[in-house]
Amino acid sequence: MSALQQFEKDEQFIRLVRREDDVDLVVAALEIARDAQPDLDFEPTLQKIRTAVGELTRPIAMAGDDRSELELLIQFLTSDLNLHGHPESFDSPNSSYLNHVMESGRGIPISLSVIYMAIANELGIPLAGVAAPSHFLTSLQTDGGVVYVDPFRGGEIMNEVECVDWLHALTELPRAEIHPTLKPTSERKIIVRMLNNLKTHFGSTDQWRSVWRVQRRLALLSPGSYREKRDLAIVTLRAGRPGEAIDLLQSCLAVCIPEERQLLQQYLRDARKESPLLN
């Protein structure tokens, strides 16, 4: 079975791998959540989004201007759906899984943003994702210029100057480096960022089987990336799959930089030692 065939049920993920357009970002995010919840039913989450759209359709239509539409949207999402960020959200992978975010109201910036965008776009409000450094945001082109919305901070609205100043204070990056990151990003890059968040969380807690499930997806989304292939090889070994790791490590050794060769050779020796034990 090929690597891609292992995800044959994940139609939106496969579309991302093939770099197709019009990917359903919510479903793609739920496909990731299903890795940790094999019996996950997408329908309750999708129904909650449809219900929100239905309740907002008339008020949005009567709003009068794009700024008022945005404010009505944010009020509903923060009050009726109780969507908000919380410092503890960063400590749990559930904050990345849209079904849990919709149930609890708590999420991290990117998962909350995906929900904001899904509902907004169904209402004709072209809210876009913004892969800002350290903190994912959304943006909207209004008659008065581009505004930035932070779902994690209760839907706070900022103009570009305010957004850059806030990110500068948060990250200490030069303002000149922040400006280029404030452009709308793609569905594929959003999913990659969600996966990297999970990779970081699971790796920091030594949950290597969970890291392995995430890393398989990252390697497929970036097939030309040596780093992702190398990480998959190492994680596969740590996840207790030495037989698979041998092939992956040998492939990496054929193209690795000299500084990594000794480390990869040690991993390969370890994999060969462990492999007979699992036969």
MIPA-823013 format. One record per residue: residue number from 1; residue in three letters; x negated, z, y of N, C-alpha, C in turn. Coordinates in nm, 2 decimals. Layout:
NODE   mitor   gugu       nu       nw       nv      cau      caw      cav       cu       cw       cv
NODE     NUM    Ala        X        Z        Y        X        Z        Y        X        Z        Y
...
This chain:
NODE   mitor   gugu       nu       nw       nv      cau      caw      cav       cu       cw       cv
NODE       1    Met    -0.08     0.00    -0.12     0.00     0.00     0.00    -0.09     0.00     0.12
NODE       2    Ser    -0.06    -0.09     0.22    -0.14    -0.10     0.34    -0.10     0.02     0.43
NODE       3    Ala    -0.19     0.04     0.53    -0.16     0.15     0.62    -0.03     0.13     0.70
NODE       4    Leu     0.00     0.01     0.73     0.12    -0.02     0.81     0.24     0.00     0.72
NODE       5    Gln     0.23    -0.04     0.59     0.35    -0.02     0.50     0.39     0.12     0.49
NODE       6    Gln     0.30     0.21     0.51     0.34     0.36     0.50     0.44     0.40     0.61
NODE       7    Phe     0.45     0.31     0.71     0.54     0.34     0.82     0.66     0.24     0.82
NODE       8    Glu     0.70     0.19     0.71     0.80     0.08     0.71     0.93     0.13     0.76
NODE       9    Lys     0.96     0.26     0.75     1.09     0.31     0.80     1.08     0.33     0.96
NODE      10    Asp     0.97     0.33     1.01     0.95     0.35     1.16     0.95     0.22     1.23
NODE      11    Glu     1.06     0.16     1.25     1.07     0.03     1.31     1.01     0.02     1.45
NODE      12    Gln     1.04     0.12     1.53     0.99     0.11     1.67     0.83     0.13     1.67
NODE      13    Phe     0.78     0.22     1.59     0.64     0.23     1.58     0.57     0.10     1.54
NODE      14    Ile     0.63     0.04     1.44     0.57    -0.09     1.39     0.57    -0.19     1.51
NODE      15    Arg     0.68    -0.19     1.59     0.68    -0.28     1.70     0.57    -0.25     1.80
NODE      16    Leu     0.54    -0.12     1.82     0.43    -0.09     1.91     0.30    -0.14     1.85
NODE      17    Val     0.28    -0.12     1.72     0.16    -0.17     1.66     0.14    -0.32     1.68
NODE      18    Arg     0.25    -0.39     1.67     0.25    -0.53     1.68     0.25    -0.58     1.83
NODE      19    Arg     0.25    -0.48     1.92     0.25    -0.50     2.06     0.37    -0.59     2.11
NODE      20    Glu     0.49    -0.56     2.05     0.61    -0.62     2.09     0.67    -0.55     2.21
NODE      21    Asp     0.76    -0.62     2.28     0.83    -0.57     2.40     0.96    -0.50     2.36
NODE      22    Asp     1.02    -0.43     2.47     1.15    -0.37     2.45     1.15    -0.27     2.34
NODE      23    Val     1.05    -0.18     2.33     1.05    -0.08     2.23     1.14     0.04     2.28
NODE      24    Asp     1.22     0.09     2.19     1.31     0.21     2.22     1.22     0.33     2.21
NODE      25    Leu     1.18     0.38     2.33     1.08     0.49     2.34     1.13     0.62     2.28
NODE      26    Val     1.26     0.65     2.29     1.32     0.77     2.23     1.31     0.76     2.08
NODE      27    Val     1.35     0.65     2.02     1.34     0.64     1.88     1.20     0.65     1.83
NODE      28    Ala     1.11     0.58     1.90     0.97     0.59     1.86     0.91     0.73     1.87
NODE      29    Ala     0.96     0.81     1.96     0.92     0.95     1.97     0.98     1.03     1.86
NODE      30    Leu     1.10     1.00     1.82     1.17     1.07     1.71     1.10     1.03     1.58
NODE      31    Glu     1.05     0.91     1.57     0.98     0.87     1.45     0.85     0.96     1.43
NODE      32    Ile     0.79     0.99     1.54     0.67     1.08     1.53     0.72     1.22     1.49
NODE      33    Ala     0.83     1.27     1.54     0.88     1.40     1.51     0.92     1.41     1.36
NODE      34    Arg     0.96     1.29     1.30     0.99     1.29     1.16     0.87     1.32     1.07
NODE      35    Asp     0.75     1.30     1.12     0.63     1.33     1.04     0.63     1.48     1.00
NODE      36    Ala     0.68     1.56     1.10     0.68     1.71     1.07     0.81     1.75     1.02
NODE      37    Gln     0.91     1.67     1.03     1.05     1.70     0.99     1.11     1.59     0.90
NODE      38    Pro     1.07     1.58     0.78     1.10     1.46     0.70     1.25     1.43     0.69
NODE      39    Asp     1.33     1.53     0.70     1.48     1.51     0.69     1.55     1.50     0.83
NODE      40    Leu     1.47     1.47     0.93     1.52     1.47     1.07     1.63     1.36     1.08
NODE      41    Asp     1.74     1.39     1.13     1.85     1.30     1.17     1.84     1.27     1.31
NODE      42    Phe     1.82     1.14     1.35     1.80     1.10     1.49     1.93     1.11     1.57
NODE      43    Glu     2.05     1.10     1.50     2.17     1.08     1.56     2.21     1.19     1.66
NODE      44    Pro     2.20     1.32     1.63     2.24     1.42     1.72     2.16     1.41     1.86
NODE      45    Thr     2.03     1.38     1.85     1.96     1.36     1.98     2.01     1.24     2.06
NODE      46    Leu     2.02     1.13     1.98     2.07     1.01     2.05     2.21     1.02     2.11
NODE      47    Gln     2.30     1.10     2.04     2.43     1.13     2.09     2.43     1.21     2.21
NODE      48    Lys     2.34     1.31     2.22     2.33     1.39     2.34     2.29     1.30     2.46
NODE      49    Ile     2.20     1.21     2.44     2.16     1.12     2.55     2.28     1.03     2.59
NODE      50    Arg     2.35     0.98     2.49     2.47     0.89     2.52     2.57     0.97     2.60
NODE      51    Thr     2.59     1.10     2.56     2.69     1.18     2.63     2.65     1.21     2.77
NODE      52    Ala     2.52     1.23     2.79     2.47     1.26     2.93     2.49     1.13     3.01
NODE      53    Val     2.47     1.02     2.96     2.49     0.89     3.03     2.63     0.87     3.07
NODE      54    Gly     2.72     0.90     2.97     2.87     0.89     2.99     2.91     0.98     3.11
NODE      55    Glu     2.86     1.11     3.11     2.91     1.20     3.21     2.85     1.17     3.35
NODE      56    Leu     2.74     1.10     3.35     2.68     1.07     3.48     2.72     0.93     3.54
NODE      57    Thr     2.78     0.85     3.46     2.80     0.71     3.50     2.89     0.70     3.63
NODE      58    Arg     3.00     0.77     3.63     3.08     0.77     3.75     3.02     0.83     3.88
NODE      59    Pro     2.96     0.95     3.87     2.89     1.01     3.98     2.78     0.93     4.04
NODE      60    Ile     2.70     0.87     3.95     2.59     0.78     3.99     2.64     0.66     4.06
NODE      61    Ala     2.75     0.60     4.01     2.81     0.48     4.07     2.86     0.51     4.21
NODE      62    Met     2.90     0.63     4.24     2.95     0.67     4.37     2.85     0.73     4.46
NODE      63    Ala     2.72     0.74     4.42     2.62     0.81     4.50     2.59     0.74     4.63
NODE      64    Gly     2.59     0.61     4.63     2.57     0.54     4.76     2.43     0.49     4.79
NODE      65    Asp     2.32     0.56     4.75     2.19     0.51     4.76     2.10     0.56     4.65
NODE      66    Asp     1.98     0.50     4.64     1.89     0.53     4.53     1.84     0.68     4.53
NODE      67    Arg     1.82     0.73     4.65     1.77     0.87     4.65     1.88     0.97     4.61
NODE      68    Ser     2.00     0.94     4.65     2.11     1.03     4.60     2.14     1.02     4.45
NODE      69    Glu     2.12     0.89     4.40     2.13     0.88     4.26     2.03     0.96     4.18
NODE      70    Leu     1.91     0.96     4.23     1.80     1.03     4.17     1.83     1.18     4.17
NODE      71    Glu     1.87     1.23     4.29     1.90     1.37     4.30     2.01     1.42     4.21
NODE      72    Leu     2.12     1.33     4.20     2.23     1.37     4.10     2.18     1.37     3.96
NODE      73    Leu     2.09     1.28     3.92     2.03     1.27     3.79     1.96     1.40     3.76
NODE      74    Ile     1.87     1.44     3.86     1.79     1.56     3.84     1.87     1.68     3.83
NODE      75    Gln     1.97     1.69     3.91     2.06     1.81     3.91     2.13     1.82     3.77
NODE      76    Phe     2.18     1.71     3.72     2.24     1.72     3.59     2.14     1.76     3.48
NODE      77    Leu     2.02     1.70     3.48     1.93     1.72     3.37     1.87     1.87     3.38
NODE      78    Thr     1.86     1.92     3.49     1.81     2.06     3.51     1.92     2.16     3.49
NODE      79    Ser     2.04     2.13     3.53     2.15     2.23     3.53     2.23     2.22     3.40
NODE      80    Asp     2.29     2.10     3.38     2.37     2.08     3.26     2.30     2.08     3.13
NODE      81    Leu     2.18     2.00     3.13     2.10     2.00     3.00     2.00     2.10     3.00
NODE      82    Asn     1.97     2.17     3.11     1.88     2.28     3.12     1.74     2.24     3.08
NODE      83    Leu     1.70     2.12     3.12     1.57     2.07     3.08     1.47     2.12     3.18
NODE      84    His     1.36     2.18     3.14     1.26     2.24     3.23     1.13     2.27     3.15
NODE      85    Gly     1.03     2.29     3.22     0.90     2.32     3.16     0.88     2.47     3.16
NODE      86    His     0.79     2.51     3.07     0.75     2.66     3.06     0.61     2.66     3.01
NODE      87    Pro     0.53     2.76     3.06     0.39     2.76     3.02     0.37     2.78     2.86
NODE      88    Glu     0.47     2.84     2.80     0.46     2.86     2.65     0.48     2.73     2.58
NODE      89    Ser     0.54     2.63     2.65     0.57     2.50     2.58     0.44     2.44     2.53
NODE      90    Phe     0.33     2.46     2.60     0.21     2.40     2.56     0.15     2.45     2.42
NODE      91    Asp     0.21     2.56     2.38     0.16     2.63     2.26     0.23     2.59     2.13
NODE      92    Ser     0.33     2.50     2.14     0.41     2.47     2.03     0.42     2.32     2.01
NODE      93    Pro     0.40     2.26     1.89     0.42     2.12     1.87     0.57     2.08     1.89
NODE      94    Asn     0.66     2.18     1.88     0.80     2.15     1.90     0.83     2.09     2.04
NODE      95    Ser     0.75     2.13     2.13     0.77     2.08     2.27     0.74     1.94     2.28
NODE      96    Ser     0.68     1.87     2.18     0.66     1.73     2.18     0.77     1.65     2.11
NODE      97    Tyr     0.85     1.73     2.03     0.95     1.66     1.95     1.08     1.66     2.02
NODE      98    Leu     1.13     1.54     2.05     1.25     1.53     2.14     1.37     1.60     2.09
NODE      99    Asn     1.39     1.61     1.96     1.51     1.68     1.91     1.50     1.83     1.94
NODE     100    His     1.39     1.89     1.93     1.37     2.03     1.97     1.38     2.05     2.12
NODE     101    Val     1.33     1.95     2.20     1.34     1.96     2.34     1.48     1.96     2.39
NODE     102    Met     1.56     1.87     2.33     1.70     1.86     2.37     1.78     1.98     2.33
NODE     103    Glu     1.74     2.04     2.22     1.81     2.16     2.17     1.77     2.29     2.26
NODE     104    Ser     1.64     2.30     2.29     1.60     2.42     2.35     1.59     2.41     2.51
NODE     105    Gly     1.58     2.29     2.56     1.57     2.26     2.70     1.42     2.27     2.74
NODE     106    Arg     1.33     2.31     2.65     1.19     2.33     2.69     1.11     2.22     2.64
NODE     107    Gly     1.02     2.17     2.72     0.93     2.07     2.67     0.80     2.06     2.76
NODE     108    Ile     0.71     1.98     2.72     0.59     1.95     2.80     0.62     1.84     2.89
NODE     109    Pro     0.54     1.81     2.99     0.57     1.70     3.09     0.61     1.57     3.03
NODE     110    Ile     0.54     1.52     2.92     0.56     1.39     2.87     0.69     1.38     2.79
NODE     111    Ser     0.72     1.48     2.72     0.85     1.48     2.64     0.97     1.49     2.73
NODE     112    Leu     0.96     1.57     2.83     1.07     1.58     2.93     1.08     1.45     3.00
NODE     113    Ser     0.97     1.39     3.04     0.97     1.26     3.11     1.04     1.15     3.03
NODE     114    Val     1.02     1.15     2.90     1.08     1.05     2.81     1.23     1.06     2.81
NODE     115    Ile     1.28     1.18     2.81     1.42     1.21     2.82     1.48     1.16     2.96
NODE     116    Tyr     1.41     1.20     3.06     1.45     1.16     3.20     1.46     1.01     3.20
NODE     117    Met     1.36     0.94     3.16     1.35     0.79     3.16     1.46     0.73     3.08
NODE     118    Ala     1.49     0.79     2.96     1.59     0.73     2.88     1.73     0.73     2.94
NODE     119    Ile     1.76     0.85     3.00     1.90     0.86     3.06     1.90     0.78     3.19
NODE     120    Ala     1.80     0.79     3.27     1.79     0.72     3.40     1.81     0.57     3.38
NODE     121    Asn     1.73     0.51     3.28     1.74     0.37     3.26     1.87     0.32     3.21
NODE     122    Glu     1.94     0.40     3.13     2.07     0.36     3.08     2.17     0.36     3.20
NODE     123    Leu     2.14     0.43     3.31     2.23     0.44     3.42     2.18     0.34     3.53
NODE     124    Gly     2.09     0.25     3.50     2.04     0.15     3.60     1.94     0.21     3.70
NODE     125    Ile     1.89     0.33     3.67     1.79     0.38     3.76     1.65     0.36     3.69
NODE     126    Pro     1.57     0.27     3.75     1.45     0.23     3.68     1.33     0.33     3.69
NODE     127    Leu     1.35     0.45     3.63     1.25     0.55     3.64     1.14     0.51     3.54
NODE     128    Ala     1.02     0.52     3.58     0.90     0.47     3.50     0.81     0.59     3.47
NODE     129    Gly     0.74     0.58     3.36     0.64     0.68     3.32     0.51     0.66     3.40
NODE     130    Val     0.45     0.77     3.43     0.32     0.76     3.51     0.22     0.85     3.43
NODE     131    Ala     0.11     0.79     3.38     0.01     0.87     3.30    -0.09     0.93     3.40
NODE     132    Ala    -0.05     1.02     3.48    -0.14     1.09     3.57    -0.23     1.18     3.49
NODE     133    Pro    -0.35     1.21     3.55    -0.44     1.30     3.48    -0.39     1.44     3.46
NODE     134    Ser    -0.39     1.49     3.34    -0.35     1.62     3.30    -0.21     1.66     3.31
NODE     135    His    -0.13     1.57     3.37     0.02     1.60     3.39     0.10     1.47     3.40
NODE     136    Phe     0.18     1.44     3.30     0.26     1.32     3.30     0.37     1.34     3.40
NODE     137    Leu     0.40     1.23     3.47     0.51     1.23     3.57     0.59     1.10     3.55
NODE     138    Thr     0.70     1.09     3.63     0.78     0.97     3.64     0.78     0.92     3.79
NODE     139    Ser     0.81     0.79     3.80     0.81     0.74     3.94     0.93     0.65     3.96
NODE     140    Leu     0.98     0.63     4.08     1.09     0.55     4.11     1.06     0.48     4.25
NODE     141    Gln     1.08     0.34     4.25     1.07     0.27     4.37     1.20     0.28     4.44
NODE     142    Thr     1.20     0.34     4.56     1.33     0.36     4.63     1.32     0.27     4.76
NODE     143    Asp     1.43     0.27     4.84     1.43     0.19     4.96     1.33     0.25     5.06
NODE     144    Gly     1.30     0.38     5.04     1.21     0.45     5.13     1.06     0.46     5.08
NODE     145    Gly     1.04     0.38     4.97     0.90     0.39     4.91     0.90     0.45     4.77
NODE     146    Val     0.79     0.46     4.71     0.78     0.52     4.58     0.78     0.67     4.59
NODE     147    Val     0.86     0.73     4.50     0.86     0.87     4.49     0.83     0.91     4.34
NODE     148    Tyr     0.77     1.03     4.33     0.73     1.08     4.20     0.81     1.20     4.16
NODE     149    Val     0.85     1.21     4.03     0.93     1.31     3.99     0.86     1.39     3.87
NODE     150    Asp     0.86     1.52     3.88     0.79     1.60     3.78     0.90     1.68     3.70
NODE     151    Pro     0.94     1.63     3.59     1.04     1.70     3.51     1.00     1.84     3.46
NODE     152    Phe     0.87     1.86     3.45     0.83     1.99     3.41     0.85     2.10     3.51
NODE     153    Arg     0.85     2.06     3.64     0.87     2.15     3.75     1.01     2.13     3.80
NODE     154    Gly     1.11     2.12     3.71     1.25     2.12     3.76     1.28     1.99     3.83
NODE     155    Gly     1.21     1.88     3.80     1.25     1.76     3.87     1.20     1.75     4.01
NODE     156    Glu     1.10     1.82     4.05     1.05     1.81     4.19     1.01     1.67     4.23
NODE     157    Ile     1.06     1.63     4.35     1.03     1.50     4.40     0.92     1.50     4.50
NODE     158    Met     0.83     1.41     4.49     0.71     1.40     4.58     0.69     1.26     4.63
NODE     159    Asn     0.65     1.25     4.75     0.60     1.11     4.79     0.46     1.10     4.74
NODE     160    Glu     0.39     0.98     4.77     0.26     0.96     4.71     0.16     1.05     4.77
NODE     161    Val     0.16     1.08     4.89     0.06     1.17     4.95     0.07     1.31     4.89
NODE     162    Glu     0.20     1.36     4.88     0.22     1.49     4.82     0.18     1.49     4.67
NODE     163    Cys     0.21     1.38     4.60     0.17     1.38     4.46     0.02     1.38     4.44
NODE     164    Val    -0.05     1.30     4.52    -0.20     1.30     4.51    -0.26     1.43     4.54
NODE     165    Asp    -0.21     1.50     4.65    -0.26     1.63     4.69    -0.24     1.73     4.58
NODE     166    Trp    -0.12     1.72     4.51    -0.09     1.82     4.41    -0.17     1.80     4.29
NODE     167    Leu    -0.19     1.67     4.25    -0.28     1.64     4.13    -0.43     1.68     4.16
NODE     168    His    -0.47     1.66     4.29    -0.60     1.70     4.33    -0.62     1.85     4.31
NODE     169    Ala    -0.53     1.92     4.35    -0.54     2.07     4.34    -0.53     2.11     4.19
NODE     170    Leu    -0.46     2.04     4.11    -0.44     2.07     3.97    -0.57     2.04     3.89
NODE     171    Thr    -0.63     1.92     3.92    -0.73     1.87     3.84    -0.87     1.88     3.90
NODE     172    Glu    -0.88     1.89     4.04    -1.00     1.89     4.11    -1.07     1.75     4.11
NODE     173    Leu    -0.99     1.65     4.07    -1.05     1.52     4.07    -1.04     1.46     4.21
NODE     174    Pro    -1.14     1.38     4.25    -1.13     1.31     4.38    -1.00     1.24     4.40
NODE     175    Arg    -0.95     1.24     4.52    -0.82     1.17     4.54    -0.83     1.02     4.51
NODE     176    Ala    -0.95     0.96     4.54    -0.97     0.82     4.51    -0.96     0.79     4.36
NODE     177    Glu    -0.99     0.88     4.28    -0.97     0.86     4.13    -0.83     0.88     4.09
NODE     178    Ile    -0.75     0.95     4.16    -0.61     0.98     4.12    -0.52     0.86     4.16
NODE     179    His    -0.54     0.80     4.27    -0.45     0.69     4.31    -0.43     0.59     4.21
NODE     180    Pro    -0.53     0.53     4.14    -0.51     0.43     4.04    -0.43     0.47     3.92
NODE     181    Thr    -0.42     0.60     3.90    -0.34     0.64     3.78    -0.19     0.65     3.80
NODE     182    Leu    -0.15     0.63     3.92    -0.01     0.65     3.96     0.08     0.53     3.94
NODE     183    Lys     0.03     0.43     3.87     0.11     0.31     3.84     0.19     0.33     3.71
NODE     184    Pro     0.30     0.26     3.70     0.38     0.28     3.58     0.30     0.24     3.46
NODE     185    Thr     0.32     0.31     3.35     0.25     0.29     3.22     0.34     0.23     3.12
NODE     186    Ser     0.29     0.19     3.01     0.36     0.12     2.90     0.42     0.22     2.80
NODE     187    Glu     0.51     0.17     2.72     0.57     0.25     2.61     0.46     0.28     2.51
NODE     188    Arg     0.37     0.19     2.48     0.26     0.21     2.39     0.17     0.32     2.43
NODE     189    Lys     0.13     0.32     2.56     0.04     0.42     2.61     0.11     0.56     2.62
NODE     190    Ile     0.24     0.56     2.64     0.31     0.69     2.63     0.31     0.75     2.49
NODE     191    Ile     0.33     0.66     2.39     0.33     0.71     2.25     0.19     0.76     2.22
NODE     192    Val     0.09     0.68     2.26    -0.05     0.72     2.23    -0.08     0.86     2.29
NODE     193    Arg    -0.03     0.88     2.42    -0.06     1.01     2.48     0.02     1.12     2.41
NODE     194    Met     0.14     1.10     2.36     0.21     1.20     2.29     0.14     1.23     2.16
NODE     195    Leu     0.09     1.13     2.09     0.01     1.16     1.97    -0.12     1.23     2.00
NODE     196    Asn    -0.19     1.20     2.10    -0.31     1.27     2.13    -0.28     1.42     2.17
NODE     197    Asn    -0.17     1.45     2.23    -0.13     1.59     2.25    -0.11     1.66     2.12
NODE     198    Leu    -0.05     1.60     2.03    -0.03     1.66     1.90    -0.16     1.68     1.82
NODE     199    Lys    -0.25     1.58     1.83    -0.38     1.58     1.77    -0.46     1.70     1.82
NODE     200    Thr    -0.46     1.72     1.95    -0.53     1.83     2.01    -0.47     1.96     1.97
NODE     201    His    -0.34     1.97     1.96    -0.28     2.10     1.92    -0.31     2.13     1.78
NODE     202    Phe    -0.29     2.04     1.69    -0.31     2.06     1.54    -0.46     2.08     1.51
NODE     203    Gly    -0.54     2.01     1.58    -0.69     2.03     1.56    -0.74     2.16     1.60
NODE     204    Ser    -0.68     2.21     1.71    -0.73     2.34     1.76    -0.68     2.46     1.67
NODE     205    Thr    -0.58     2.43     1.59    -0.54     2.54     1.49    -0.57     2.50     1.35
NODE     206    Asp    -0.66     2.41     1.33    -0.71     2.37     1.20    -0.60     2.33     1.10
NODE     207    Gln    -0.50     2.26     1.16    -0.39     2.21     1.07    -0.42     2.06     1.04
NODE     208    Trp    -0.51     2.04     0.94    -0.57     1.91     0.92    -0.48     1.81     0.86
NODE     209    Arg    -0.39     1.86     0.78    -0.29     1.76     0.73    -0.20     1.71     0.84
NODE     210    Ser    -0.17     1.79     0.93    -0.08     1.75     1.04    -0.16     1.65     1.13
NODE     211    Val    -0.29     1.69     1.15    -0.38     1.60     1.23    -0.39     1.46     1.16
NODE     212    Trp    -0.40     1.46     1.03    -0.41     1.34     0.96    -0.29     1.25     0.98
NODE     213    Arg    -0.17     1.31     0.97    -0.05     1.23     1.00    -0.05     1.16     1.13
NODE     214    Val    -0.10     1.24     1.23    -0.11     1.19     1.37    -0.22     1.08     1.38
NODE     215    Gln    -0.33     1.11     1.32    -0.44     1.02     1.34    -0.42     0.88     1.27
NODE     216    Arg    -0.35     0.88     1.16    -0.31     0.75     1.10    -0.24     0.66     1.20
NODE     217    Arg    -0.15     0.72     1.28    -0.08     0.64     1.38    -0.17     0.59     1.49
NODE     218    Leu    -0.26     0.68     1.54    -0.35     0.65     1.65    -0.44     0.53     1.60
NODE     219    Ala    -0.49     0.54     1.48    -0.58     0.43     1.43    -0.51     0.30     1.42
NODE     220    Leu    -0.38     0.30     1.39    -0.31     0.17     1.38    -0.28     0.12     1.52
NODE     221    Leu    -0.25     0.21     1.61    -0.22     0.16     1.75    -0.35     0.11     1.82
NODE     222    Ser    -0.46     0.15     1.78    -0.59     0.11     1.84    -0.68     0.05     1.73
NODE     223    Pro    -0.65    -0.06     1.67    -0.73    -0.10     1.55    -0.87    -0.14     1.58
NODE     224    Gly    -0.90    -0.17     1.71    -1.03    -0.21     1.75    -1.12    -0.09     1.79
NODE     225    Ser    -1.06     0.03     1.79    -1.13     0.15     1.83    -1.22     0.21     1.72
NODE     226    Tyr    -1.35     0.21     1.74    -1.43     0.28     1.64    -1.41     0.43     1.64
NODE     227    Arg    -1.38     0.49     1.76    -1.36     0.63     1.77    -1.24     0.67     1.68
NODE     228    Glu    -1.13     0.60     1.69    -1.01     0.63     1.62    -1.04     0.62     1.47
NODE     229    Lys    -1.11     0.52     1.43    -1.14     0.50     1.28    -1.23     0.61     1.23
NODE     230    Arg    -1.33     0.65     1.32    -1.42     0.76     1.28    -1.34     0.89     1.27
NODE     231    Asp    -1.26     0.92     1.36    -1.18     1.04     1.36    -1.09     1.04     1.23
NODE     232    Leu    -1.03     0.93     1.20    -0.95     0.92     1.08    -1.03     0.95     0.96
NODE     233    Ala    -1.15     0.90     0.95    -1.23     0.92     0.83    -1.26     1.07     0.82
NODE     234    Ile    -1.30     1.14     0.92    -1.33     1.28     0.92    -1.21     1.36     0.89
NODE     235    Val    -1.10     1.33     0.96    -0.98     1.41     0.94    -0.92     1.39     0.80
NODE     236    Thr    -0.94     1.27     0.74    -0.89     1.25     0.61    -0.96     1.34     0.51
NODE     237    Leu    -1.09     1.36     0.53    -1.17     1.45     0.44    -1.12     1.59     0.46
NODE     238    Arg    -1.11     1.63     0.59    -1.07     1.77     0.62    -0.92     1.80     0.57
NODE     239    Ala    -0.84     1.69     0.56    -0.71     1.71     0.51    -0.70     1.72     0.36
NODE     240    Gly    -0.81     1.71     0.29    -0.81     1.73     0.14    -0.79     1.60     0.07
NODE     241    Arg    -0.83     1.48     0.13    -0.82     1.35     0.07    -0.95     1.28     0.06
NODE     242    Pro    -1.05     1.34    -0.01    -1.18     1.29    -0.02    -1.20     1.15    -0.07
NODE     243    Gly    -1.11     1.11    -0.17    -1.12     0.97    -0.22    -1.10     0.87    -0.11
NODE     244    Glu    -0.99     0.89    -0.03    -0.96     0.80     0.08    -1.07     0.81     0.19
NODE     245    Ala    -1.13     0.93     0.21    -1.23     0.95     0.31    -1.36     0.87     0.28
NODE     246    Ile    -1.39     0.85     0.15    -1.51     0.78     0.12    -1.51     0.64     0.17
NODE     247    Asp    -1.41     0.57     0.15    -1.40     0.43     0.19    -1.40     0.42     0.35
NODE     248    Leu    -1.33     0.52     0.41    -1.33     0.52     0.56    -1.47     0.55     0.62
NODE     249    Leu    -1.53     0.65     0.56    -1.67     0.69     0.61    -1.77     0.58     0.59
NODE     250    Gln    -1.76     0.51     0.47    -1.85     0.40     0.45    -1.83     0.28     0.55
NODE     251    Ser    -1.71     0.26     0.58    -1.68     0.16     0.68    -1.73     0.20     0.82
NODE     252    Cys    -1.72     0.33     0.85    -1.78     0.37     0.98    -1.93     0.37     0.99
NODE     253    Leu    -1.99     0.40     0.87    -2.14     0.40     0.87    -2.19     0.26     0.89
NODE     254    Ala    -2.12     0.16     0.86    -2.16     0.02     0.87    -2.17    -0.02     1.02
NODE     255    Val    -2.10     0.05     1.11    -2.10     0.01     1.25    -2.13     0.12     1.35
NODE     256    Cys    -2.16     0.24     1.30    -2.18     0.36     1.38    -2.30     0.35     1.47
NODE     257    Ile    -2.30     0.43     1.58    -2.42     0.44     1.66    -2.52     0.52     1.59
NODE     258    Pro    -2.65     0.51     1.61    -2.76     0.58     1.54    -2.74     0.73     1.55
NODE     259    Glu    -2.69     0.78     1.67    -2.68     0.92     1.69    -2.57     0.99     1.59
NODE     260    Glu    -2.48     0.91     1.54    -2.38     0.96     1.45    -2.41     0.94     1.30
NODE     261    Arg    -2.51     0.87     1.27    -2.53     0.83     1.13    -2.55     0.95     1.04
NODE     262    Gln    -2.64     1.04     1.09    -2.67     1.16     1.00    -2.55     1.24     0.97
NODE     263    Leu    -2.46     1.26     1.07    -2.34     1.34     1.06    -2.25     1.27     0.96
NODE     264    Leu    -2.23     1.14     0.98    -2.13     1.07     0.89    -2.19     1.07     0.75
NODE     265    Gln    -2.32     1.06     0.73    -2.37     1.06     0.60    -2.35     1.19     0.53
NODE     266    Gln    -2.35     1.30     0.61    -2.32     1.43     0.55    -2.18     1.44     0.51
NODE     267    Tyr    -2.09     1.39     0.59    -1.95     1.39     0.56    -1.93     1.31     0.43
NODE     268    Leu    -2.00     1.20     0.42    -1.98     1.11     0.30    -2.03     1.19     0.17
NODE     269    Arg    -2.14     1.26     0.18    -2.19     1.34     0.07    -2.08     1.44     0.03
NODE     270    Asp    -2.03     1.51     0.13    -1.92     1.61     0.11    -1.80     1.55     0.04
NODE     271    Ala    -1.76     1.43     0.08    -1.65     1.37     0.02    -1.67     1.33    -0.12
NODE     272    Arg    -1.79     1.28    -0.15    -1.83     1.25    -0.29    -1.83     1.37    -0.38
NODE     273    Lys    -1.87     1.48    -0.33    -1.88     1.61    -0.40    -1.73     1.66    -0.43
NODE     274    Glu    -1.65     1.65    -0.33    -1.51     1.70    -0.35    -1.42     1.61    -0.43
NODE     275    Ser    -1.45     1.48    -0.43    -1.36     1.38    -0.50    -1.34     1.41    -0.64
NODE     276    Pro    -1.45     1.43    -0.72    -1.42     1.46    -0.87    -1.34     1.58    -0.90
NODE     277    Leu    -1.34     1.68    -0.80    -1.27     1.80    -0.82    -1.12     1.78    -0.82
NODE     278    Leu    -1.08     1.67    -0.76    -0.93     1.65    -0.74    -0.88     1.54    -0.84
NODE     279    Asn    -0.97     1.49    -0.94    -0.92     1.39    -1.03    -0.84     1.46    -1.15
